[in-house]
């Protein structure tokens, strides 16, 4: 079995960023195994389709600007040959 992301994963990523709290420190960038966090001058974004739901970014954020998106549920699908 494989896990497949929902079609709306980009609009509804597994990890949410509170941009009012995030100070763009970059602590989460180096800890992300799939390197799916992008930071620019104005915001931090999670590339949802690459996120493996490890939670390292959430645990590493020193100001708790990241949190799980409670609306996301992983969907199991069987891989067909």
Order of alpha helices (4+ residues) and beta strands (2+ residues): beta-beta-beta-beta-alpha-beta-beta
